[in-house]
Amino acid sequence: MEFTAEAIRRAEKVRLIIFDVDGVLTDGGIYIGAEGELFKPFFCRDGLGVTMAHRSGLKTAIITGRQSRHLLYRAQELHITEVFQGNLDKRAAYRELKAKLGLADEEIAYFGDDLVDLAIMRQVGFPAAVGDAVPEVREAAVAVSGFPGGHGAVRELIEFILKAQGKWQTLLDDFKALDEADGLAQ
């Protein structure tokens, strides 16, 4: 995956990363069990990317159109405290989050994959798409991962932001010297 100078310039300003869930943090599949419960597959390397974002001082949040108790569990595991569920029109949740954290649009990244993500992607400073996003979302993005949603796209985009901000090598060195994995989540 190649990134433009414009994407690097925008990534340098990011202080908050907002994720869509289905098709971004997961592969977009919804697995229904015999009792009607939903299951969602999450990718561990994406989770470690979220942990690395936190270790570097970046904030993270989720805005998703669906409701899922499995998502709440995963968000807790990854220490994502700002979770907005059941928001097909994601703009109100975005405004609330932006005001609560006192951030400007250019300080926010949003990772999306489908048409419901376009409204926020047009507002944020760093709109990004997973590799298998619909064409309209890929066109609205300043960065498109080489990986599909739920299979490393989140990790790749987070690493790009961290590298653009000059934080990647320090985090990598910290992992090489790590004696214990306390506080790490994948």
Secondary structure, DSSP 8 states (H G I E B T S, - for coil): ----HHHHHHHTT--EEEE-IIIIIB-S--EE-TTS-EE--B-HHHHHHHHHHHHTT-EEEEE-SS--HHHHHHHHHTT--EEE-S-SSTHHHHHHHHHHHT--GGGEEEEE-SGGGHHHHTTSSEEEE-TT--HHHHHH-SEE-SS-TTTTHHHHHHHHHHHHTT-HHHHHHHHHT-S--TT---
